[in-house]
């Protein structure tokens, strides 16, 4: 059974986002996943269908992403009269919870209030009750919301709703006093439930019902400010705190002033880049609430991929062994960078991957410590023409004169662009025995 909250973590390029497709299908359509596990195109088509109908939503966290984007916030709207108004707008997570719960409702079928009044239908507009004698009665949510607001704003108390003098405390109210007074045998307990003051015996929750699941995929979850984005909901996403659970919790949302809980059919699937330096802080915040699934580099997925005799799986494996020693395993290279070689196994494609993806990533990993980058590429054991990185000699006396004392350690490095077009440069990454062989270039191979 899939975890309600799970995070796929690993170095860049290991297919974490790729894995979320199967994770979503495992939750939403396991039979389809089992029948098409080896057909990636079919899985992606089914995933896209689920996205289109709203069962899966995708969001990427970043430093500017906020609580207002995720849960709810105020949005300025200009009315027909030209006046600026502020409306409460649900964020991506709250809106998904609303759809998962059929719209977040204050009342659910089976809820009981007063002396035997049972909810038989509920919507954002009205709640329908069955009286003790079996008759039906519809109550408008606009009236209930207005009364709940009066109580929250301390203009009224629950006790005031049980007598006929409540309207004198809110003389500006547009509610019909006769209507409200006619419901005082059950209305106070309904309002009490809405404002979160229910006591034992006044409200009996309905039995939990199985509802269609919804999935929110959060890419780069560790790049956002978790405390700022989740706010008080960081507790509510715990399985034991979800709606219907034994330890279920609700909160009053700050903008809409409505009660909110997280349905037990909403799944959170995140991805986390372990090379990101914000990982430690995120780990502390979410470790208890998420299960973590490692997605390591898988060189075996490149088995049989060869570029002019270069074993790509072995190339990736040996570079990652060196990175793990020089840095750590969280900064290895993912197999996804090389997967395109399955379709185009040309030396030109490998050159682009190394020059435009692998080398820049190594620069970031090692803070441009070029000597360590050279060790990853095994350059120190290659002949000069097969080295990706070179240290040009410099005449410091010519540059500065003999009166300036400068360390003789030469820290200047340049790319040897020709090496990226030599097969031996890549073979030398794997095995230094290849460095003495005559270089083969793109032009010589073409000839």
C-alpha positions as CSV (number, residue, x, y, z in Angstrom):
1,X,0.0,0.0,0.0
2,X,1.4,3.4,-1.0
3,X,2.4,5.8,1.7
4,X,0.2,9.0,2.0
5,X,3.4,11.1,2.1
6,X,6.5,10.0,0.2
7,X,9.6,11.6,-1.2
8,X,11.9,10.2,-3.9
9,X,15.5,11.4,-3.2
10,X,18.8,11.1,-5.0
11,X,21.4,12.9,-7.0
12,X,20.6,14.9,-10.1
13,X,19.7,12.9,-13.2
14,X,18.6,9.7,-11.4
15,X,15.0,9.8,-12.7
16,X,13.2,11.0,-9.5
17,X,10.6,13.0,-11.5
18,X,10.4,10.0,-13.9
19,X,9.6,7.8,-10.9
20,X,6.6,9.9,-9.8
21,X,4.7,8.8,-12.9
22,X,4.7,5.2,-11.6
23,X,4.1,6.3,-8.1
24,X,0.9,8.2,-9.1
25,X,-0.3,5.2,-11.1
26,X,0.4,2.9,-8.2
27,X,-2.0,5.0,-6.2
28,X,-4.7,5.8,-8.8
29,X,-4.6,2.9,-11.3
30,X,-2.6,-0.1,-10.0
31,X,-4.1,-2.6,-12.4
32,X,-3.0,-0.4,-15.4
33,X,0.5,-0.1,-14.0
34,X,0.8,-3.8,-13.5
35,X,-0.4,-4.5,-17.1
36,X,2.0,-1.9,-18.7
37,X,5.1,-1.7,-16.5
38,X,7.4,-2.2,-19.5
39,X,5.5,0.2,-21.7
40,X,6.7,3.7,-20.7
41,X,4.7,5.4,-23.4
42,X,1.5,3.8,-22.2
43,X,2.2,4.7,-18.6
44,X,2.8,8.3,-19.6
45,X,-0.4,8.5,-21.6
46,X,-2.4,7.2,-18.7
47,X,-0.6,9.6,-16.3
48,X,-1.5,12.5,-18.6
49,X,-5.1,11.4,-18.7
50,X,-5.2,11.6,-14.9
51,X,-3.6,15.0,-14.9
52,X,-6.2,16.2,-17.4
53,X,-9.2,15.1,-15.2
54,X,-7.6,16.7,-12.1
55,X,-6.7,13.5,-10.2
56,X,-3.0,14.5,-10.4
57,X,-1.6,17.9,-9.9
58,X,2.0,19.0,-10.3
59,X,3.8,21.9,-8.6
60,X,7.5,22.9,-8.2
61,X,8.7,24.5,-5.0
62,X,11.1,27.4,-5.1
63,X,12.2,30.2,-2.8
64,X,9.3,32.5,-3.8
65,X,6.6,29.9,-3.3
66,X,4.4,30.7,-0.3
67,X,1.5,29.7,1.9
68,X,-0.8,31.8,-0.2
69,X,0.2,29.8,-3.3
70,X,-0.1,26.4,-1.5
71,X,-3.0,26.8,0.9
72,X,-5.0,30.0,0.5
73,X,-4.5,33.8,0.1
74,X,-6.1,37.0,-0.9
75,X,-6.4,38.2,-4.5
76,X,-7.3,41.7,-5.5
77,X,-10.2,41.9,-8.0
78,X,-11.7,44.9,-9.6
79,X,-15.5,44.9,-9.7
80,X,-17.9,46.3,-12.3
81,X,-18.1,49.5,-10.2
82,X,-14.4,49.9,-10.4
83,X,-13.9,49.2,-6.7
84,X,-11.0,47.0,-5.6
85,X,-12.1,43.9,-3.7
86,X,-10.1,41.2,-2.1
87,X,-11.2,37.6,-2.4
88,X,-9.9,34.5,-0.7
89,X,-8.5,32.1,-3.3
90,X,-7.6,28.5,-2.6
91,X,-4.0,27.4,-3.4
92,X,-3.0,24.3,-5.2
93,X,-3.0,22.0,-2.1
94,X,-6.3,23.3,-0.6
95,X,-8.1,23.2,-4.0
96,X,-6.9,19.5,-4.4
97,X,-8.2,18.7,-0.9
98,X,-11.5,20.4,-1.8
99,X,-11.9,18.3,-4.9
100,X,-10.9,15.1,-3.0
101,X,-13.6,15.8,-0.4
102,X,-16.1,16.8,-3.0
103,X,-15.5,20.4,-2.0
104,X,-14.4,21.0,1.6
105,X,-17.7,21.0,3.5
106,X,-18.5,21.9,7.1
107,X,-21.0,19.0,7.2
108,X,-20.9,15.5,5.9
109,X,-23.6,12.9,5.3
110,X,-24.4,11.1,8.5
111,X,-23.5,14.0,10.9
112,X,-26.1,14.4,13.6
113,X,-27.1,17.5,15.5
114,X,-29.6,18.5,18.2
115,X,-32.3,16.0,19.0
116,X,-32.0,13.6,16.1
117,X,-31.4,15.8,13.1
118,X,-29.2,13.9,10.6
119,X,-27.4,15.3,7.5
120,X,-28.5,13.5,4.4
121,X,-26.9,15.8,1.8
122,X,-24.4,18.6,1.9
123,X,-22.9,21.1,-0.6
124,X,-21.2,24.4,-0.5
125,X,-24.7,26.0,-0.9
126,X,-26.9,24.1,1.5
127,X,-27.2,21.2,3.9
128,X,-30.2,18.9,3.9
129,X,-31.4,17.4,7.2
130,X,-33.7,14.6,8.1
131,X,-35.9,15.4,11.0
132,X,-36.6,12.8,13.8
133,X,-40.1,12.2,12.2
134,X,-38.5,11.5,8.8
135,X,-39.3,14.8,7.1
136,X,-36.6,16.7,5.2
137,X,-35.4,20.2,5.8
138,X,-32.9,22.3,3.7
139,X,-30.8,24.9,5.5
140,X,-28.9,27.5,3.4
141,X,-25.1,27.6,4.1
142,X,-25.2,31.4,3.7
143,X,-27.2,31.7,6.9
144,X,-25.0,29.2,8.8
145,X,-21.9,30.9,7.6
146,X,-23.2,34.3,8.7
147,X,-24.1,33.0,12.2
148,X,-20.7,31.3,12.5
149,X,-19.0,34.5,11.6
150,X,-20.9,36.4,14.3
151,X,-19.8,33.9,16.9
152,X,-16.1,33.9,15.7
153,X,-16.2,37.8,15.8
154,X,-17.7,37.5,19.4
155,X,-20.8,39.5,18.4
156,X,-22.8,36.5,19.5
157,X,-22.4,33.4,21.7
158,X,-23.8,29.9,21.1
159,X,-26.1,30.5,24.0
160,X,-27.6,33.6,22.3
161,X,-28.7,31.4,19.4
162,X,-30.8,29.4,21.8
163,X,-33.1,32.4,22.8
164,X,-35.1,34.9,20.8
165,X,-33.0,38.0,21.5
166,X,-29.9,37.2,19.4
167,X,-30.9,39.7,16.7
168,X,-30.7,42.6,19.1
169,X,-26.9,42.0,19.4
170,X,-26.5,42.3,15.6
171,X,-29.0,44.9,14.5
172,X,-27.4,45.2,11.1
173,X,-28.0,41.5,10.3
174,X,-30.1,40.7,7.2
175,X,-31.1,37.3,8.6
176,X,-34.8,36.6,9.2
177,X,-35.1,36.3,13.1
178,X,-38.3,34.1,12.8
179,X,-36.4,31.7,10.6
180,X,-33.4,31.4,12.9
181,X,-35.6,31.2,16.0
182,X,-37.6,28.4,14.4
183,X,-34.4,26.3,14.2
184,X,-33.0,26.9,17.7
185,X,-33.5,23.2,18.7
186,X,-30.6,22.2,16.3
187,X,-29.1,25.4,14.8
188,X,-26.9,26.2,17.9
189,X,-25.2,22.8,17.7
190,X,-24.6,23.2,14.0
191,X,-22.9,26.6,14.4
192,X,-21.0,25.3,17.4
193,X,-19.6,22.5,15.1
194,X,-18.7,25.0,12.4
195,X,-16.6,27.2,14.8
196,X,-14.9,24.1,16.3
197,X,-16.5,24.2,19.8
198,X,-18.4,20.9,19.6
199,X,-18.6,18.9,22.8
200,X,-19.2,15.2,23.3
201,X,-22.8,14.3,22.5
202,X,-23.5,17.3,20.2
203,X,-21.8,16.0,17.1
204,X,-21.3,12.5,15.9
205,X,-19.0,12.1,12.9
206,X,-20.2,10.0,10.0
207,X,-18.5,6.8,9.2
208,X,-15.5,7.2,6.8
209,X,-16.3,6.5,3.2
210,X,-13.8,5.4,0.5
211,X,-13.3,8.2,-2.0
212,X,-11.3,8.4,-5.2
213,X,-7.7,9.3,-4.4
214,X,-5.9,12.5,-5.5
215,X,-2.2,13.0,-5.9
216,X,-0.1,16.1,-5.6
217,X,3.4,15.8,-7.0
218,X,5.8,18.4,-5.5
219,X,9.0,18.6,-7.5
220,X,12.1,20.0,-5.8
221,X,10.4,19.9,-2.5
222,X,13.5,20.8,-0.6
223,X,14.0,24.1,-2.6
224,X,11.0,25.7,-0.9
225,X,10.7,27.2,2.6
226,X,8.7,24.4,4.2
227,X,7.6,26.3,7.3
228,X,6.4,29.2,5.2
229,X,4.6,27.0,2.6
230,X,2.9,24.4,4.8
231,X,2.3,26.6,7.8
232,X,0.0,24.8,10.3
233,X,-0.8,22.1,7.8
234,X,2.6,20.5,8.4
235,X,0.9,18.7,11.3
236,X,-2.4,18.0,9.4
237,X,-0.7,16.0,6.6
238,X,0.4,13.3,9.1
239,X,-1.6,10.1,8.5
240,X,-2.7,10.0,12.1
241,X,-4.0,13.6,11.9
242,X,-5.9,13.2,8.6
243,X,-9.7,13.6,8.5
244,X,-11.4,10.4,9.8
245,X,-8.3,9.2,11.7
246,X,-8.5,8.5,15.4
247,X,-6.3,11.6,16.1
248,X,-7.8,13.8,13.4
249,X,-7.2,17.5,13.7
250,X,-8.7,20.6,12.1
251,X,-7.5,24.1,11.9
252,X,-9.1,27.5,11.3
253,X,-7.6,28.9,8.1
254,X,-6.4,32.5,8.5
255,X,-8.0,34.1,5.4
256,X,-11.3,32.3,4.8
257,X,-11.9,31.7,8.6
258,X,-13.1,28.2,7.7
259,X,-12.4,24.9,9.4
260,X,-10.0,22.7,7.4
261,X,-8.6,19.2,7.7
262,X,-6.6,17.1,5.2
263,X,-8.6,14.2,3.6
264,X,-7.2,10.8,3.9
265,X,-7.4,10.2,0.2
266,X,-4.9,13.0,-0.8
267,X,-1.4,11.7,-1.4
268,X,1.7,13.8,-1.5
269,X,4.6,12.7,-3.7
270,X,7.8,14.8,-3.6
271,X,11.2,14.7,-5.2
272,X,14.4,15.8,-3.5
273,X,17.8,16.5,-5.0
274,X,20.3,15.3,-2.4
275,X,23.0,17.6,-4.0
276,X,21.0,20.6,-2.9
277,X,22.5,22.2,0.2
278,X,19.1,22.8,1.8
279,X,18.6,19.1,2.3
280,X,19.6,18.9,6.0
281,X,17.0,21.5,7.1
282,X,14.3,19.9,5.1
283,X,15.1,16.5,6.4
284,X,14.5,17.7,10.0
285,X,11.2,19.3,9.1
286,X,9.7,16.4,7.1
287,X,11.4,13.2,8.2
288,X,8.6,12.2,10.6
289,X,5.8,13.0,8.1
290,X,7.2,11.4,4.9
291,X,8.6,8.1,3.9
292,X,11.8,8.5,1.9
293,X,12.6,6.3,-1.1
294,X,16.1,6.5,-2.5
295,X,16.6,6.8,-6.3
296,X,20.3,6.1,-6.8
297,X,22.3,6.2,-10.1
298,X,21.7,3.0,-12.0
299,X,24.5,2.4,-14.5
300,X,23.0,-1.0,-15.3
301,X,20.2,0.8,-17.2
302,X,23.0,1.7,-19.7
303,X,24.2,-1.9,-20.1
304,X,25.0,-2.5,-23.8
305,X,25.3,1.2,-24.6
306,X,28.6,1.8,-26.4
307,X,30.1,4.8,-28.2
308,X,33.0,3.8,-30.4
309,X,34.0,1.1,-28.0
310,X,33.4,3.2,-24.9
311,X,31.3,1.3,-22.3
312,X,29.0,4.0,-21.0
313,X,27.8,2.1,-18.0
314,X,31.3,1.5,-16.9
315,X,32.2,5.1,-17.6
316,X,29.4,6.3,-15.3
317,X,30.2,3.7,-12.6
318,X,33.9,4.6,-12.3
319,X,33.3,8.4,-12.2
320,X,30.7,7.9,-9.5
321,X,33.1,5.8,-7.5
322,X,35.6,8.6,-7.6
323,X,33.0,11.3,-6.7
324,X,31.9,9.2,-3.7
325,X,35.4,9.1,-2.4
326,X,36.3,12.8,-3.1
327,X,32.9,14.2,-2.0
328,X,30.0,11.9,-1.1
329,X,27.5,9.6,-2.7
330,X,24.8,12.3,-2.7
331,X,26.7,14.1,-5.4
332,X,27.1,11.3,-7.9
333,X,26.1,11.6,-11.6
334,X,22.7,10.3,-12.6
335,X,22.2,7.8,-15.4
336,X,19.6,10.0,-17.0
337,X,22.3,12.3,-18.5
338,X,23.5,9.4,-20.7
339,X,20.1,7.8,-21.6
340,X,19.9,9.7,-24.8
341,X,22.9,7.7,-26.0
342,X,20.5,4.7,-26.4
343,X,19.0,6.5,-29.4
344,X,22.0,8.4,-30.6
345,X,25.3,6.7,-29.6
346,X,27.5,9.0,-31.6
347,X,30.7,10.5,-30.3
348,X,29.3,14.0,-31.1
349,X,26.4,13.3,-28.7
350,X,28.8,12.1,-25.9
351,X,30.9,15.2,-26.4
352,X,27.8,17.4,-25.9
353,X,26.8,15.5,-22.8
354,X,30.3,15.8,-21.2
355,X,30.9,19.4,-22.2
356,X,27.5,20.9,-21.6
357,X,26.1,18.8,-18.7
358,X,28.7,16.6,-16.9
359,X,31.6,19.1,-16.6
360,X,29.4,22.1,-15.5
361,X,27.8,19.8,-12.8
362,X,31.2,18.8,-11.6
363,X,32.2,22.5,-11.4
364,X,29.3,23.1,-9.2
365,X,29.9,20.1,-7.0
366,X,33.6,20.8,-6.4
367,X,33.3,24.6,-6.3
368,X,35.6,24.8,-9.3
369,X,38.3,22.9,-7.5
370,X,39.7,21.9,-10.9
371,X,42.3,19.5,-9.5
372,X,39.6,17.3,-8.0
373,X,37.5,17.5,-11.1
374,X,40.6,16.3,-13.0
375,X,40.9,13.3,-10.6
376,X,37.3,12.4,-11.3
377,X,38.1,12.4,-15.1
378,X,41.4,10.6,-14.4
379,X,43.2,13.3,-16.4
380,X,46.3,13.1,-14.2
381,X,47.1,9.7,-15.6
382,X,46.4,10.5,-19.3
383,X,48.7,11.9,-21.9
384,X,48.3,15.6,-22.4
385,X,46.3,15.5,-25.6
386,X,43.7,13.2,-23.9
387,X,43.2,15.4,-20.9
388,X,39.9,17.3,-20.6
389,X,41.5,19.9,-18.4
390,X,45.0,21.5,-18.8
391,X,47.1,23.8,-16.7
392,X,48.9,26.3,-19.0
393,X,52.3,27.4,-17.8
394,X,52.7,31.1,-16.9
395,X,55.7,33.3,-16.8
396,X,55.0,35.2,-13.6
397,X,58.2,37.3,-13.8
398,X,57.1,38.5,-17.2
399,X,53.7,39.3,-16.0
400,X,54.6,41.0,-12.7
401,X,58.4,41.5,-12.6
402,X,60.7,40.0,-10.0
403,X,59.7,42.4,-7.3
404,X,56.3,40.9,-6.7
405,X,56.2,37.6,-4.6
406,X,53.5,35.4,-5.9
407,X,52.9,31.7,-5.1
408,X,54.3,29.5,-7.9
409,X,51.3,27.2,-7.6
410,X,49.5,27.5,-10.9
411,X,45.7,27.5,-10.3
412,X,44.7,28.4,-13.8
413,X,42.9,25.7,-15.8
414,X,41.6,25.7,-19.3
415,X,39.4,23.2,-21.2
416,X,41.1,21.1,-23.8
417,X,38.3,21.2,-26.4
418,X,40.1,18.7,-28.7
419,X,40.0,16.1,-26.0
420,X,36.2,16.0,-26.0
421,X,36.4,14.7,-29.6
422,X,38.9,11.9,-28.8
423,X,37.7,8.4,-28.0
424,X,40.9,7.8,-25.9
425,X,40.0,10.7,-23.6
426,X,36.9,8.8,-22.5
427,X,38.6,5.4,-22.4
428,X,41.2,7.0,-20.2
429,X,38.5,7.9,-17.7
430,X,37.8,4.2,-17.3
431,X,41.3,2.7,-17.7
432,X,44.6,4.6,-17.9
433,X,46.1,1.9,-20.1
434,X,44.4,3.5,-23.0
435,X,46.3,6.8,-22.8
436,X,49.3,5.6,-24.7
437,X,47.3,4.6,-27.8
438,X,47.1,6.8,-30.8
439,X,44.2,9.3,-30.5
440,X,41.2,8.8,-32.7
441,X,39.3,12.0,-33.5
442,X,35.9,12.6,-35.0
443,X,37.5,13.5,-38.3
444,X,39.7,10.3,-38.3
445,X,36.7,8.1,-37.5
446,X,34.7,9.7,-40.3
447,X,37.6,8.9,-42.7
